[in-house]
Each structure stands twice: as C-alpha cells, then as structure tokens.
Amino acid sequence: MNFLVFLTIAIILSSLLLIVGHFLPSRSLELEKSSPYECGFDPINSARLPFSFRFFLVAILFLIFDLEIALLFPIIPASSNNISVLLPLSSVFLIILAAGLAYEWQQGGLEWAE
C-alpha cells in the first residue's frame, strides 16, 4: 500500500512539473546574459576552458570503485551471523570488482598519456 501511494505521488509530481515547465516562458539568450560575471571587468580568457576527457574518465572510475568498496563495509559486521552465505557473496562481489578493473586497464582507461 505504501509503495502504491509513493508511486502515485511521484507520477503526479513529475507530471505536474513537466506541465509547469512546458508553460513557463523560454529564456532569451542575450550576449550580456551569456557572458561570465567578472566583477565588471572584461574577461581575459574564455570562460569555457577545455576539460580533459581522461581526467573525467578516471574521476568516474574512482567514484564507481569507491562506491563498490563502500558497499563492502557492511559485510564486516554482518559476517558474525552467517559466514557460509557472506563469504561466497563477498567473493563474487570482489571478483566482479577485479574484473571491472582489469577490463578498464585493458581498454586503456587508466592511462594518462596515449
């Protein structure tokens, strides 16, 4: 019952936000509005600096593997209850983590220079 109420509220709220967003006026992009704020001074360089795709890839990989390691922490206190279930479960989890790391290493996702 609670899930049905939550699902109904989520659908109504998202539909309402879509309808309101459709009727709101669109923004006009003027030169003054699209320029960066520089305390009244003209900008020296472009505000749109190029971003390294390699850095982005390594940052995303770090977040993914960090999250997976954080998911291993609850296994330690729960291991006293039933080790026959937790040991294979954590082993499979670590094997998947190692396989993902090996795949990224093989694809060159961890290389800074090409």
MMTF fields as JSON, N, C-alpha, C and O atoms, coordinates in Angstrom:
{
  "mmtfVersion": "1.0.0",
  "mmtfProducer": "UNKNOWN",
  "numBonds": 455,
  "numAtoms": 456,
  "numGroups": 114,
  "numChains": 1,
  "numModels": 1,
  "chainsPerModel": [1],
  "groupsPerChain": [114],
  "chainIdList": ["A"],
  "bondAtomList": [4, 2, 8, 6, 12, 10, 16, 14, 20, 18, 24, 22, 28, 26, 32, 30, 36, 34, 40, 38, 44, 42, 48, 46, 52, 50, 56, 54, 60, 58, 64, 62, 68, 66, 72, 70, 76, 74, 80, 78, 84, 82, 88, 86, 92, 90, 96, 94, 100, 98, 104, 102, 108, 106, 112, 110, 116, 114, 120, 118, 124, 122, 128, 126, 132, 130, 136, 134, 140, 138, 144, 142, 148, 146, 152, 150, 156, 154, 160, 158, 164, 162, 168, 166, 172, 170, 176, 174, 180, 178, 184, 182, 188, 186, 192, 190, 196, 194, 200, 198, 204, 202, 208, 206, 212, 210, 216, 214, 220, 218, 224, 222, 228, 226, 232, 230, 236, 234, 240, 238, 244, 242, 248, 246, 252, 250, 256, 254, 260, 258, 264, 262, 268, 266, 272, 270, 276, 274, 280, 278, 284, 282, 288, 286, 292, 290, 296, 294, 300, 298, 304, 302, 308, 306, 312, 310, 316, 314, 320, 318, 324, 322, 328, 326, 332, 330, 336, 334, 340, 338, 344, 342, 348, 346, 352, 350, 356, 354, 360, 358, 364, 362, 368, 366, 372, 370, 376, 374, 380, 378, 384, 382, 388, 386, 392, 390, 396, 394, 400, 398, 404, 402, 408, 406, 412, 410, 416, 414, 420, 418, 424, 422, 428, 426, 432, 430, 436, 434, 440, 438, 444, 442, 448, 446, 452, 450],
  "bondOrderList": [1, 1, 1, 1, 1, 1, 1, 1, 1, 1, 1, 1, 1, 1, 1, 1, 1, 1, 1, 1, 1, 1, 1, 1, 1, 1, 1, 1, 1, 1, 1, 1, 1, 1, 1, 1, 1, 1, 1, 1, 1, 1, 1, 1, 1, 1, 1, 1, 1, 1, 1, 1, 1, 1, 1, 1, 1, 1, 1, 1, 1, 1, 1, 1, 1, 1, 1, 1, 1, 1, 1, 1, 1, 1, 1, 1, 1, 1, 1, 1, 1, 1, 1, 1, 1, 1, 1, 1, 1, 1, 1, 1, 1, 1, 1, 1, 1, 1, 1, 1, 1, 1, 1, 1, 1, 1, 1, 1, 1, 1, 1, 1, 1],
  "groupList": [{"groupName": "MET", "atomNameList": ["N", "CA", "C", "O"], "elementList": ["N", "C", "C", "O"], "formalChargeList": [0, 0, 0, 0], "bondAtomList": [1, 0, 2, 1, 3, 2], "bondOrderList": [1, 1, 2], "singleLetterCode": "M", "chemCompType": "L-PEPTIDE LINKING"}, {"groupName": "ASN", "atomNameList": ["N", "CA", "C", "O"], "elementList": ["N", "C", "C", "O"], "formalChargeList": [0, 0, 0, 0], "bondAtomList": [1, 0, 2, 1, 3, 2], "bondOrderList": [1, 1, 2], "singleLetterCode": "N", "chemCompType": "L-PEPTIDE LINKING"}, {"groupName": "PHE", "atomNameList": ["N", "CA", "C", "O"], "elementList": ["N", "C", "C", "O"], "formalChargeList": [0, 0, 0, 0], "bondAtomList": [1, 0, 2, 1, 3, 2], "bondOrderList": [1, 1, 2], "singleLetterCode": "F", "chemCompType": "L-PEPTIDE LINKING"}, {"groupName": "LEU", "atomNameList": ["N", "CA", "C", "O"], "elementList": ["N", "C", "C", "O"], "formalChargeList": [0, 0, 0, 0], "bondAtomList": [1, 0, 2, 1, 3, 2], "bondOrderList": [1, 1, 2], "singleLetterCode": "L", "chemCompType": "L-PEPTIDE LINKING"}, {"groupName": "VAL", "atomNameList": ["N", "CA", "C", "O"], "elementList": ["N", "C", "C", "O"], "formalChargeList": [0, 0, 0, 0], "bondAtomList": [1, 0, 2, 1, 3, 2], "bondOrderList": [1, 1, 2], "singleLetterCode": "V", "chemCompType": "L-PEPTIDE LINKING"}, {"groupName": "THR", "atomNameList": ["N", "CA", "C", "O"], "elementList": ["N", "C", "C", "O"], "formalChargeList": [0, 0, 0, 0], "bondAtomList": [1, 0, 2, 1, 3, 2], "bondOrderList": [1, 1, 2], "singleLetterCode": "T", "chemCompType": "L-PEPTIDE LINKING"}, {"groupName": "ILE", "atomNameList": ["N", "CA", "C", "O"], "elementList": ["N", "C", "C", "O"], "formalChargeList": [0, 0, 0, 0], "bondAtomList": [1, 0, 2, 1, 3, 2], "bondOrderList": [1, 1, 2], "singleLetterCode": "I", "chemCompType": "L-PEPTIDE LINKING"}, {"groupName": "ALA", "atomNameList": ["N", "CA", "C", "O"], "elementList": ["N", "C", "C", "O"], "formalChargeList": [0, 0, 0, 0], "bondAtomList": [1, 0, 2, 1, 3, 2], "bondOrderList": [1, 1, 2], "singleLetterCode": "A", "chemCompType": "L-PEPTIDE LINKING"}, {"groupName": "SER", "atomNameList": ["N", "CA", "C", "O"], "elementList": ["N", "C", "C", "O"], "formalChargeList": [0, 0, 0, 0], "bondAtomList": [1, 0, 2, 1, 3, 2], "bondOrderList": [1, 1, 2], "singleLetterCode": "S", "chemCompType": "L-PEPTIDE LINKING"}, {"groupName": "GLY", "atomNameList": ["N", "CA", "C", "O"], "elementList": ["N", "C", "C", "O"], "formalChargeList": [0, 0, 0, 0], "bondAtomList": [1, 0, 2, 1, 3, 2], "bondOrderList": [1, 1, 2], "singleLetterCode": "G", "chemCompType": "PEPTIDE LINKING"}, {"groupName": "HIS", "atomNameList": ["N", "CA", "C", "O"], "elementList": ["N", "C", "C", "O"], "formalChargeList": [0, 0, 0, 0], "bondAtomList": [1, 0, 2, 1, 3, 2], "bondOrderList": [1, 1, 2], "singleLetterCode": "H", "chemCompType": "L-PEPTIDE LINKING"}, {"groupName": "PRO", "atomNameList": ["N", "CA", "C", "O"], "elementList": ["N", "C", "C", "O"], "formalChargeList": [0, 0, 0, 0], "bondAtomList": [1, 0, 2, 1, 3, 2], "bondOrderList": [1, 1, 2], "singleLetterCode": "P", "chemCompType": "L-PEPTIDE LINKING"}, {"groupName": "ARG", "atomNameList": ["N", "CA", "C", "O"], "elementList": ["N", "C", "C", "O"], "formalChargeList": [0, 0, 0, 0], "bondAtomList": [1, 0, 2, 1, 3, 2], "bondOrderList": [1, 1, 2], "singleLetterCode": "R", "chemCompType": "L-PEPTIDE LINKING"}, {"groupName": "GLU", "atomNameList": ["N", "CA", "C", "O"], "elementList": ["N", "C", "C", "O"], "formalChargeList": [0, 0, 0, 0], "bondAtomList": [1, 0, 2, 1, 3, 2], "bondOrderList": [1, 1, 2], "singleLetterCode": "E", "chemCompType": "L-PEPTIDE LINKING"}, {"groupName": "LYS", "atomNameList": ["N", "CA", "C", "O"], "elementList": ["N", "C", "C", "O"], "formalChargeList": [0, 0, 0, 0], "bondAtomList": [1, 0, 2, 1, 3, 2], "bondOrderList": [1, 1, 2], "singleLetterCode": "K", "chemCompType": "L-PEPTIDE LINKING"}, {"groupName": "TYR", "atomNameList": ["N", "CA", "C", "O"], "elementList": ["N", "C", "C", "O"], "formalChargeList": [0, 0, 0, 0], "bondAtomList": [1, 0, 2, 1, 3, 2], "bondOrderList": [1, 1, 2], "singleLetterCode": "Y", "chemCompType": "L-PEPTIDE LINKING"}, {"groupName": "CYS", "atomNameList": ["N", "CA", "C", "O"], "elementList": ["N", "C", "C", "O"], "formalChargeList": [0, 0, 0, 0], "bondAtomList": [1, 0, 2, 1, 3, 2], "bondOrderList": [1, 1, 2], "singleLetterCode": "C", "chemCompType": "L-PEPTIDE LINKING"}, {"groupName": "ASP", "atomNameList": ["N", "CA", "C", "O"], "elementList": ["N", "C", "C", "O"], "formalChargeList": [0, 0, 0, 0], "bondAtomList": [1, 0, 2, 1, 3, 2], "bondOrderList": [1, 1, 2], "singleLetterCode": "D", "chemCompType": "L-PEPTIDE LINKING"}, {"groupName": "TRP", "atomNameList": ["N", "CA", "C", "O"], "elementList": ["N", "C", "C", "O"], "formalChargeList": [0, 0, 0, 0], "bondAtomList": [1, 0, 2, 1, 3, 2], "bondOrderList": [1, 1, 2], "singleLetterCode": "W", "chemCompType": "L-PEPTIDE LINKING"}, {"groupName": "GLN", "atomNameList": ["N", "CA", "C", "O"], "elementList": ["N", "C", "C", "O"], "formalChargeList": [0, 0, 0, 0], "bondAtomList": [1, 0, 2, 1, 3, 2], "bondOrderList": [1, 1, 2], "singleLetterCode": "Q", "chemCompType": "L-PEPTIDE LINKING"}],
  "groupTypeList": [0, 1, 2, 3, 4, 2, 3, 5, 6, 7, 6, 6, 3, 8, 8, 3, 3, 3, 6, 4, 9, 10, 2, 3, 11, 8, 12, 8, 3, 13, 3, 13, 14, 8, 8, 11, 15, 13, 16, 9, 2, 17, 11, 6, 1, 8, 7, 12, 3, 11, 2, 8, 2, 12, 2, 2, 3, 4, 7, 6, 3, 2, 3, 6, 2, 17, 3, 13, 6, 7, 3, 3, 2, 11, 6, 6, 11, 7, 8, 8, 1, 1, 6, 8, 4, 3, 3, 11, 3, 8, 8, 4, 2, 3, 6, 6, 3, 7, 7, 9, 3, 7, 15, 13, 18, 19, 19, 9, 9, 3, 13, 18, 7, 13],
  "groupIdList": [1, 2, 3, 4, 5, 6, 7, 8, 9, 10, 11, 12, 13, 14, 15, 16, 17, 18, 19, 20, 21, 22, 23, 24, 25, 26, 27, 28, 29, 30, 31, 32, 33, 34, 35, 36, 37, 38, 39, 40, 41, 42, 43, 44, 45, 46, 47, 48, 49, 50, 51, 52, 53, 54, 55, 56, 57, 58, 59, 60, 61, 62, 63, 64, 65, 66, 67, 68, 69, 70, 71, 72, 73, 74, 75, 76, 77, 78, 79, 80, 81, 82, 83, 84, 85, 86, 87, 88, 89, 90, 91, 92, 93, 94, 95, 96, 97, 98, 99, 100, 101, 102, 103, 104, 105, 106, 107, 108, 109, 110, 111, 112, 113, 114],
  "secStructList": [7, 2, 2, 2, 2, 2, 2, 2, 2, 2, 2, 2, 2, 2, 2, 2, 2, 2, 2, 2, 2, 2, 2, 1, 7, 7, 7, 7, 7, 7, 2, 2, 2, 2, 1, 7, 7, 7, 6, 6, 1, 7, 7, 1, 1, 7, 1, 7, 7, 7, 7, 7, 2, 2, 2, 2, 2, 2, 2, 2, 2, 2, 2, 2, 2, 2, 2, 2, 2, 2, 2, 2, 6, 6, 2, 2, 2, 2, 6, 6, 6, 7, 2, 2, 2, 2, 2, 2, 2, 2, 2, 2, 2, 2, 2, 2, 2, 2, 2, 2, 2, 2, 2, 2, 2, 2, 2, 6, 6, 6, 7, 1, 7, 7],
  "xCoordList": [0.826, 0.0, 0.87, 0.594, 1.924, 2.783, 3.497, 3.679, 3.898, 4.576, 3.639, 4.055, 2.389, 1.41, 1.171, 1.054, 1.097, 0.937, 2.164, 2.033, 3.344, 4.578, 4.644, 5.0, 4.305, 4.339, 3.338, 3.645, 2.153, 1.139, 1.595, 1.44, 2.152, 2.644, 3.791, 3.862, 4.685, 5.814, 5.339, 5.863, 4.369, 3.849, 3.121, 3.296, 2.312, 1.585, 2.551, 2.393, 3.543, 4.503, 5.337, 5.551, 5.806, 6.605, 5.755, 6.24, 4.519, 3.632, 3.348, 3.326, 3.131, 2.882, 4.089, 3.933, 5.28, 6.485, 6.694, 7.131, 6.395, 6.501, 5.513, 5.859, 4.304, 3.294, 3.671, 3.566, 4.106, 4.519, 5.716, 5.764, 6.682, 7.849, 7.501, 8.176, 6.459, 6.045, 5.422, 5.608, 4.693, 4.011, 4.852, 4.482, 5.952, 6.818, 7.489, 7.786, 7.729, 8.365, 9.814, 10.498, 10.264, 11.654, 12.56, 12.136, 13.785, 14.744, 15.307, 15.502, 15.561, 16.211, 17.704, 18.108, 18.506, 19.951, 20.497, 20.651, 20.782, 21.386, 22.88, 23.342, 23.629, 25.074, 25.447, 26.398, 24.712, 25.022, 24.757, 25.496, 23.719, 23.381, 24.295, 24.508, 24.839, 25.67, 27.138, 27.926, 27.53, 28.929, 29.159, 28.24, 30.359, 30.631, 30.733, 31.128, 30.373, 30.462, 31.899, 32.443, 32.501, 33.904, 34.065, 35.045, 33.144, 33.227, 33.319, 33.988, 32.666, 32.668, 33.795, 33.766, 34.781, 35.904, 35.613, 34.878, 36.195, 36.097, 36.926, 38.035, 36.43, 37.207, 38.462, 38.443, 39.554, 40.827, 40.841, 41.225, 40.429, 40.405, 38.969, 38.043, 38.804, 37.488, 37.063, 37.882, 35.795, 35.282, 35.093, 34.963, 35.077, 34.893, 36.248, 36.693, 36.896, 38.192, 37.997, 37.035, 38.878, 38.747, 38.977, 39.852, 38.186, 38.25, 38.806, 38.388, 39.735, 40.378, 39.408, 38.887, 39.179, 38.305, 38.93, 38.219, 40.254, 40.954, 40.728, 40.479, 40.818, 40.582, 39.149, 38.908, 38.205, 36.806, 36.611, 35.901, 37.228, 37.099, 37.69, 37.088, 38.864, 39.484, 38.647, 38.524, 38.073, 37.227, 35.976, 35.578, 35.353, 34.168, 34.531, 33.796, 35.66, 36.103, 36.373, 36.041, 36.979, 37.223, 35.909, 35.802, 34.913, 33.629, 32.968, 32.4, 33.041, 32.42, 33.105, 32.438, 34.444, 35.15, 35.074, 35.062, 35.025, 34.886, 33.523, 33.415, 32.497, 31.166, 31.112, 30.477, 31.77, 31.773, 32.523, 32.111, 33.611, 34.331, 33.477, 33.477, 32.751, 31.871, 30.749, 30.259, 30.343, 29.317, 29.854, 29.076, 31.17, 31.756, 31.794, 31.861, 31.753, 31.863, 30.786, 31.119, 29.517, 28.523, 28.738, 28.139, 29.569, 29.806, 30.576, 30.379, 31.437, 32.267, 31.425, 31.616, 30.5, 29.693, 28.716, 28.368, 28.274, 27.304, 27.951, 27.248, 29.277, 29.944, 29.833, 30.034, 29.521, 29.406, 28.115, 28.019, 27.128, 25.842, 25.88, 25.563, 26.26, 26.21, 27.341, 27.167, 28.478, 29.661, 29.551, 30.214, 28.735, 28.618, 27.91, 28.089, 27.122, 26.463, 27.29, 27.389, 27.881, 28.584, 29.915, 30.314, 30.603, 31.896, 31.753, 32.484, 30.856, 30.695, 30.152, 30.542, 29.262, 28.7, 29.771, 29.841, 30.599, 31.666, 32.738, 33.355, 32.965, 33.941, 33.475, 34.265, 32.206, 31.659, 31.727, 32.05, 31.424, 31.474, 32.889, 33.076, 33.882, 35.273, 35.763, 36.574, 35.287, 35.667, 35.106, 35.797, 33.865, 33.282, 34.043, 34.275, 34.431, 35.214, 36.565, 36.995, 37.239, 38.542, 38.399, 39.259, 37.328, 37.106, 36.857, 37.334, 36.123, 35.9, 37.18, 37.411, 38.015, 39.302, 40.204, 40.866, 40.238, 41.056, 40.559, 41.362, 39.251, 38.693, 39.07, 39.46, 38.958, 39.331, 40.822, 41.237, 41.616, 43.064, 43.388, 44.233, 42.705, 42.926, 42.485, 43.144, 41.396, 40.888, 41.684, 41.479, 42.592, 43.413, 42.748, 43.149, 41.752, 41.063, 41.867, 41.532, 42.924, 43.742, 45.022, 45.857, 45.192, 46.399, 46.197, 45.162, 47.175, 47.094, 47.534, 46.906, 48.602, 49.126, 48.906, 48.92, 48.705, 48.483, 49.73, 49.736],
  "yCoordList": [-1.192, 0.0, 1.255, 2.204, 1.261, 2.435, 2.674, 3.819, 1.599, 1.745, 2.336, 3.161, 1.923, 2.445, 3.933, 4.69, 4.355, 5.777, 6.554, 7.622, 6.034, 6.698, 6.813, 7.868, 5.741, 5.747, 6.746, 7.447, 6.818, 7.766, 9.202, 10.034, 9.498, 10.849, 11.202, 12.331, 10.264, 10.526, 10.803, 11.702, 10.057, 10.269, 11.603, 12.334, 11.924, 13.196, 14.373, 15.349, 14.286, 15.379, 15.569, 16.701, 14.486, 14.624, 15.134, 15.928, 14.704, 15.214, 16.692, 17.457, 17.095, 18.5, 19.363, 20.447, 18.893, 19.651, 19.74, 20.779, 18.687, 18.733, 19.727, 20.461, 19.751, 20.675, 22.115, 22.983, 22.381, 23.737, 24.178, 25.326, 23.297, 23.633, 23.908, 24.69, 23.273, 23.492, 24.878, 25.507, 25.353, 26.634, 27.829, 28.966, 27.607, 28.731, 29.284, 28.534, 30.591, 31.161, 30.709, 30.477, 30.592, 30.197, 31.4, 32.546, 31.132, 32.206, 32.702, 31.936, 33.991, 34.549, 34.662, 35.204, 34.154, 34.198, 35.469, 35.552, 36.436, 37.667, 37.606, 36.786, 38.464, 38.478, 38.806, 38.243, 39.699, 40.112, 38.978, 38.813, 38.215, 37.131, 35.928, 35.192, 35.712, 34.536, 34.777, 33.831, 36.009, 36.279, 35.998, 36.158, 35.584, 35.284, 36.561, 37.614, 36.448, 37.59, 37.717, 36.793, 38.853, 39.071, 40.363, 41.082, 40.671, 41.854, 43.149, 44.092, 43.202, 44.412, 44.5, 45.37, 43.64, 43.67, 42.762, 41.782, 43.098, 42.221, 40.971, 41.079, 39.803, 38.579, 38.541, 38.912, 38.085, 37.997, 36.766, 36.848, 35.646, 34.384, 33.91, 34.497, 32.864, 32.271, 31.584, 30.975, 31.684, 31.017, 29.526, 28.756, 29.126, 27.723, 27.08, 26.973, 26.657, 26.009, 24.56, 23.919, 24.038, 22.63, 21.715, 21.962, 20.672, 19.742, 18.419, 17.913, 17.875, 16.632, 15.458, 15.212, 14.749, 13.582, 12.466, 11.704, 12.364, 11.342, 11.581, 10.642, 12.845, 13.157, 12.814, 12.262, 13.138, 12.82, 11.315, 10.864, 10.534, 9.082, 8.501, 7.625, 8.984, 8.491, 8.896, 8.12, 10.099, 10.536, 9.671, 9.307, 9.34, 8.479, 7.074, 6.471, 6.556, 5.232, 5.237, 4.279, 6.32, 6.414, 6.388, 5.697, 7.129, 7.142, 5.769, 5.345, 5.079, 3.753, 2.767, 2.062, 2.718, 1.763, 2.16, 1.291, 3.454, 3.901, 3.501, 3.095, 3.612, 3.196, 1.689, 1.226, 0.934, -0.518, -0.92, -1.847, -0.237, -0.522, -0.134, -0.834, 0.977, 1.384, 0.369, 0.219, -0.32, -1.348, -2.605, -3.431, -2.752, -3.902, -3.708, -4.69, -2.47, -2.214, -2.898, -3.399, -2.95, -3.636, -5.138, -5.774, -5.721, -7.163, -7.52, -8.601, -6.637, -6.927, -7.157, -8.186, -6.264, -6.558, -7.713, -8.405, -7.924, -8.987, -10.353, -11.362, -10.408, -11.695, -12.613, -13.821, -12.074, -12.931, -13.746, -14.746, -13.345, -14.044, -15.335, -16.402, -15.253, -16.425, -16.335, -15.784, -16.87, -16.755, -17.616, -17.332, -18.662, -19.54, -18.847, -19.248, -17.83, -17.07, -15.847, -15.493, -15.206, -13.952, -14.142, -13.276, -15.232, -15.446, -15.607, -14.942, -16.45, -16.511, -15.207, -14.813, -14.546, -13.293, -12.221, -11.535, -12.074, -11.074, -11.481, -10.619, -12.772, -13.229, -12.9, -12.432, -13.139, -12.8, -11.294, -10.841, -10.525, -9.067, -8.598, -7.731, -9.159, -8.771, -9.251, -8.575, -10.397, -10.877, -9.95, -9.638, -9.512, -8.562, -7.243, -6.64, -6.791, -5.56, -5.703, -4.792, -6.826, -7.056, -7.203, -6.739, -7.84, -7.975, -6.613, -6.357, -5.746, -4.396, -3.595, -2.857, -3.734, -3.042, -3.568, -2.784, -4.883, -5.464, -5.026, -4.765, -4.944, -4.501, -3.049, -2.725, -2.176, -0.772, -0.635, 0.208, -1.445, -1.417, -1.871, -1.278, -2.932, -3.451, -2.441, -2.306, -1.743, -0.77, 0.532, 1.381, 0.697, 1.905, 3.052, 4.203, 2.771, 3.824, 4.402, 5.47, 3.716, 4.196, 4.865, 5.245, 5.016, 5.635, 7.144, 7.603, 7.911, 9.368, 9.813, 10.687, 9.229, 9.627, 8.495, 7.318, 8.871, 7.843, 7.618, 6.789],
  "zCoordList": [0.0, 0.0, 0.0, -0.734, 0.826, 0.893, -0.429, -0.843, -1.088, -2.373, -3.415, -4.227, -3.399, -4.346, -4.126, -5.089, -2.878, -2.563, -3.018, -3.617, -2.744, -3.166, -4.682, -5.207, -5.389, -6.85, -7.42, -8.385, -6.838, -7.296, -7.092, -7.985, -5.936, -5.663, -6.598, -7.084, -6.859, -7.753, -9.172, -9.829, -9.654, -11.006, -11.102, -12.076, -10.108, -10.121, -10.053, -10.785, -9.183, -9.036, -10.297, -10.731, -10.884, -12.106, -13.266, -14.073, -13.368, -14.417, -14.221, -15.185, -12.985, -12.682, -13.038, -13.6, -12.716, -13.046, -14.554, -15.049, -15.287, -16.744, -17.349, -18.274, -16.838, -17.357, -17.041, -17.908, -15.82, -15.442, -16.269, -16.712, -16.487, -17.295, -18.745, -19.414, -19.227, -20.615, -20.796, -21.837, -19.799, -19.921, -19.494, -19.783, -18.827, -18.459, -19.713, -20.643, -19.739, -20.937, -21.061, -20.064, -22.299, -22.521, -22.309, -22.46, -21.964, -21.72, -23.042, -23.986, -23.083, -24.266, -23.98, -22.952, -24.881, -24.709, -25.345, -26.564, -24.524, -24.988, -24.726, -23.932, -25.384, -25.216, -23.775, -23.232, -23.169, -21.798, -20.804, -19.834, -21.047, -20.125, -20.282, -19.319, -21.466, -21.678, -21.355, -21.371, -21.063, -20.719, -19.237, -18.433, -18.865, -17.458, -16.632, -17.133, -15.374, -14.468, -13.983, -13.378, -14.249, -13.885, -13.092, -13.291, -12.214, -11.346, -12.155, -11.734, -13.289, -14.084, -15.083, -15.955, -14.994, -15.928, -17.116, -16.999, -18.249, -19.409, -19.15, -18.627, -19.494, -19.25, -20.113, -21.286, -19.505, -20.217, -21.114, -22.281, -20.579, -21.323, -21.474, -20.914, -22.222, -22.387, -21.094, -20.406, -20.777, -19.58, -19.818, -18.866, -21.049, -21.412, -21.659, -22.801, -20.595, -20.72, -21.152, -20.728, -21.976, -22.371, -21.171, -20.342, -21.097, -19.975, -20.477, -21.519, -19.741, -20.139, -19.977, -18.89, -21.068, -21.012, -20.191, -19.537, -20.219, -19.427, -17.938, -17.182, -17.522, -16.115, -15.728, -14.655, -16.592, -16.33, -16.196, -15.297, -17.075, -17.037, -15.755, -15.134, -15.361, -14.13, -12.917, -11.969, -12.935, -11.82, -11.71, -10.603, -12.829, -12.804, -12.329, -11.547, -12.8, -12.345, -10.847, -10.148, -10.353, -8.915, -8.143, -7.13, -8.606, -7.907, -7.917, -6.91, -9.042, -9.134, -8.191, -7.434, -8.237, -7.388, -5.914, -5.042, -5.628, -4.245, -3.693, -2.536, -4.506, -4.081, -3.849, -2.901, -4.703, -4.524, -3.259, -2.563, -2.96, -1.717, -0.512, 0.501, -0.619, 0.484, 0.7, 1.819, -0.351, -0.198, 0.486, 0.964, 0.535, 1.229, 2.747, 3.486, 3.222, 4.659, 5.505, 6.579, 5.09, 5.926, 6.037, 6.905, 5.192, 5.26, 6.529, 7.085, 6.988, 8.16, 9.411, 10.06, 9.796, 10.992, 10.79, 11.747, 9.562, 9.309, 9.197, 9.142, 9.162, 8.964, 10.175, 10.046, 11.332, 12.513, 12.501, 13.213, 11.715, 11.704, 10.891, 11.415, 9.634, 8.77, 7.753, 6.666, 8.105, 7.244, 6.002, 5.005, 6.028, 4.862, 3.696, 2.546, 3.969, 2.909, 2.54, 1.365, 3.532, 3.284, 2.57, 1.791, 2.807, 2.153, 0.636, -0.098, 0.135, -1.328, -1.92, -3.019, -1.197, -1.686, -1.822, -2.842, -0.808, -0.878, -1.884, -2.51, -2.046, -3.046, -4.461, -5.281, -4.748, -6.066, -6.293, -7.391, -5.258, -5.358, -5.674, -6.528, -4.999, -5.246, -6.612, -7.245, -7.072, -8.408, -9.485, -10.455, -9.322, -10.276, -10.249, -11.297, -9.066, -8.935, -9.623, -10.331, -9.427, -10.063, -11.575, -12.324, -12.031, -13.474, -14.117, -15.222, -13.446, -13.962, -14.023, -14.981, -13.007, -13.005, -14.116, -14.796, -14.309, -15.377, -16.753, -17.649, -16.922, -18.202, -18.494, -19.616, -17.495, -17.697, -17.964, -18.76, -17.314, -17.535, -18.963, -19.634, -19.42, -20.766, -21.828, -22.859, -21.592, -22.556, -22.56, -23.428, -21.593, -21.536, -20.812, -20.985, -20.016, -19.285, -18.143, -17.63, -17.735, -16.622, -17.095, -16.273, -18.392, -18.95, -19.046, -19.531, -18.589, -18.72, -20.099, -20.696, -20.614, -21.922, -22.914, -22.553, -24.156, -25.181, -25.986, -26.896]
}
